Amino acid sequence: MGTVRQVTTEDHRPQTEIDHIAEAHLDAEVAASPIEATFLGLPGREAELDDLSPDGFAAASRRRRETLTALDGATPVDEVDRITIEAMRERLGLAEELHDAGLDLQEINVIASPMQSVRDVFDLMPTTTTEDWATIAARLTQVPTALEQWTESLSAAAAKGDIAPLRQYKRCIDQCADLTAPDGYFAGLLTGAALADGSSLPDALATDLRTGVEAAAGGYRDLAERLKPLRDKAPESDACGREAYQLHSRVFLGTEIDLEETYAWGQEELARITDEMASVADRIRPGADIQEAIAALDADPRYQLHGTDALREWMQTKADEAIALLDPHLDIPDPVRTIECCIAPTETGGIYYTGPSDDFSRPGRMWWSVPKGVTTFGTWRELTTVYHEGVPGHHLQIGQSIVRREQLNRWRRLASWTSGHGEGWALYAEWLMAELGLMDDPGNRMGLLDGQSLRAARVVLDIGVHCGFEAPAEVGGGAWTYDKAWDFLSAHANQDEEFLRFELDRYLGWPGQAPSYKIGERFWLQLREETAGREGADFDLTAFHRRALDLGGMGLDTLRTALLGPAAESGS
C-alpha cells in the first residue's frame, strides 16, 4: 500500500484520488436529492423534490455500491485519505445493509421519515426576494408527487411483509391533519409570506404561492388517505426485534455495542443522575424533593420568559454569550461565531439545529418549535439546551468541520454525519459547560440533570422495548408495554405530557436513535480519558477538542482509530 503520510492542520492539502471519489459521490447524491442539497446549503434543483419511489431507493443503492467499488480500487496517500475510506465504507456499507434488509423503504415515523423531510425542507429555503418565493411556490407544487411516490415505497415494502408499527401510521396521519388544519403549517406559510422589507408579494406571485400551498396541503390530505389501508395492515407491536435493533443501533452509532451491558449501564446511570438531582433539589429549597424543587423553579420569576419574542431574544443572547465565554477554552473559527436563533414554523415542541451552508451565507440556526398555546418558558430547564444546540455543541462541531476546506473533502465536511458522534458530542458539550463552572446556579444545574435524566431513561426504554428485555422493577418488571414505557419515561422526565407523548412515539418508531446521545457522550468521555492517559502531563483539553472536531463527522469506531491510531480497540 505504501507509506501513509501524516498531515498537520497547517498543511494546504492537495486533492487526492480518494477525495475525488468522495466528492463525486456527494455530487451524485445532491444531484439526485434536491432535499439533501437544500439541507446541506448546496445549489441543486431548488424547485424540485426527491424521487421517493422504489426506483429512487434502488438508484441510491446503486450509487453507494459504485462508490464502494471505487474505494476498493483506490490507494490512500495520507492519513486523511485513510480516514475517508474507513468513514465512507462504514457509512455507505451500513446504508446498504439497511437497504438489503428492506428497512429503508418501510420507514415511517413521527420525526424523521420522508413525510417530515418533504415539509422540513421549506424551513431552510431563503425568503428574501421574489425569486426566492417563486422557487418555494414551484417546489410546493411538487409535494403531491413526492408523497405519492413515498406511499408506493411503503406499499412495496408492505407487500414483502415489511411494515412499520401501527402507532407510527396513526401518528403520521394525525400530523397530516395538523399540517393542513386552518391554523396549521400551510395556512401559516401563506399568511406569513412577505419580502425582506416586510412588503407583500406581487399579486401574480401571491397567486402562484397560493396555488402551491393548496397543492401541497392537498398532497398531505391525500397522503393521510393513502396511509389508512397500510395502517390497517400494520402490526400493533412497537418492538422492531433484536436483530433489526442491532443494525439500527450500528447505523446511529458507528460501533456495535453490547446491548445487555448498555441496558444495565443505562439503569445505573439513571440512578446516579437521580441521586444528584435530589442533592441539587435540597440546594434549591432545603428539604425539598425533586418534584418540589422543580415546582419552585417553575414558579420563580427569575427563570421565566413570556412570549416567543422574549424566548427567541433570550436564546440569541445566551448563544452569543457562550461564544464569548468559551474563547479561552475552545478554538472557535470566525465564521462559526455567528449563530441565528429562530422560532420554528411547526408546533411539535422540539428544539433542533440546522447547519450553515458551505459558504456560511446561510448561518447555522437553532430552532425552537413551540407547542400551540404555550406562552411561558422556563430558562432553568433550557439553558443547557442552548449549549447543546449552539456552542460548544452542534454549532461548533458542525461549523468547525465545514470551515476545514483546506484539509477535508466536501463529503467529510458536509455529509459525514453519525448521530452517536454528533449528538454524543453535544451532550458532552453540556457537561463541559458544567466543568467550566458555567452551570453552577442550582436552577441551571437542575436543568442540566433533568435533560440527562431524560437521555438516560431513553437508553433503558429504547433498548428494553425493542429488544424484549425485562422491564425494570419500578414499573413491575416483566415484558415492556406502552403503559410501562410511559410510566418509566414520565417518572424520569419532567416535561409536559404532550411533549413526552411525542417523545415516546419517537423512540418507538425510530429504534436506536434516542440512546445514541447518551451512548455517544459515554464514548466521548472515555476517548478523552484514554487520550489523557496516553499523553499524561502533555494532555491539553483545548487541543484534544480541536483535534477531534477537525476530523469532521464519522462513526465512533472510525473516530477512535482516527484519534488513537488503527491499532486502537473498538469500544463504547
Salt bridges, closest charged atoms under 4 A:
ASP11 OD2 - ARG5 NH1 3.88
ASP19 OD2 - ARG13 NH1 2.69
GLU23 OE1 - ARG410 NE 3.56
ASP27 OD1 - ARG410 NH2 2.86
GLU29 OE2 - ARG63 NE 2.84
GLU48 OE1 - ARG45 NH2 3.03
ASP72 OD1 - ARG89 NH2 3.30
ASP78 OD2 - ARG5 NH2 3.98
ASP78 OD2 - ARG13 NE 2.60
GLU79 OE2 - ARG82 NH2 2.76
ASP81 OD1 - ARG13 NH2 2.84
GLU86 OE1 - ARG82 NH1 2.96
GLU90 OE1 - ARG91 NE 2.64
GLU96 OE2 - ARG64 NE 2.70
GLU96 OE1 - ARG65 NE 3.49
GLU97 OE2 - ARG250 NH2 2.94
ASP104 OD2 - HIS99 ND1 2.71
ASP120 OD1 - ARG119 NH2 2.97
ASP123 OD2 - ARG119 NH2 2.73
ASP183 OD2 - LYS372 NZ 3.16
GLU225 OE2 - LYS228 NZ 2.89
ASP232 OD1 - ARG231 NE 3.17
ASP238 OD2 - ARG167 NH2 2.92
GLU260 OE2 - ARG242 NH1 2.48
GLU261 OE2 - ARG522 NH2 2.85
GLU269 OE2 - ARG272 NH2 2.70
GLU269 OE2 - LYS518 NZ 3.11
GLU276 OE1 - ARG272 NH1 3.68
GLU276 OE2 - ARG445 NH2 2.66
GLU292 OE1 - ARG285 NH2 3.90
ASP298 OD1 - ARG381 NH2 3.68
ASP300 OD2 - ARG302 NH2 2.66
GLU321 OE1 - LYS318 NZ 3.39
ASP327 OD1 - ARG337 NH2 2.74
ASP331 OD2 - ARG546 NH1 3.77
ASP334 OD1 - ARG337 NE 3.46
GLU340 OE2 - ARG365 NE 3.13
GLU347 OE1 - LYS372 NZ 3.89
ASP358 OD1 - ARG405 NH2 3.08
ASP358 OD1 - ARG413 NH1 2.77
GLU406 OE1 - HIS12 ND1 2.86
GLU423 OE1 - HIS388 NE2 3.17
GLU423 OE1 - HIS394 NE2 2.87
GLU430 OE2 - HIS388 ND1 2.74
GLU430 OE2 - ARG455 NH1 3.53
GLU435 OE1 - ARG528 NH2 2.97
ASP450 OD2 - ARG381 NH1 2.93
GLU474 OE1 - HIS492 NE2 2.91
GLU497 OE2 - ARG501 NE 3.14
GLU503 OE1 - ARG458 NH1 3.21
GLU503 OE2 - ARG506 NH1 3.11
ASP505 OD2 - ARG171 NE 2.90
GLU521 OE1 - LYS518 NZ 2.80
GLU530 OE2 - ARG534 NH2 3.89
GLU530 OE1 - ARG560 NH1 2.83
GLU535 OE2 - ARG547 NH2 3.10
ASP550 OD1 - ARG404 NE 3.50
ASP550 OD2 - ARG546 NE 2.75
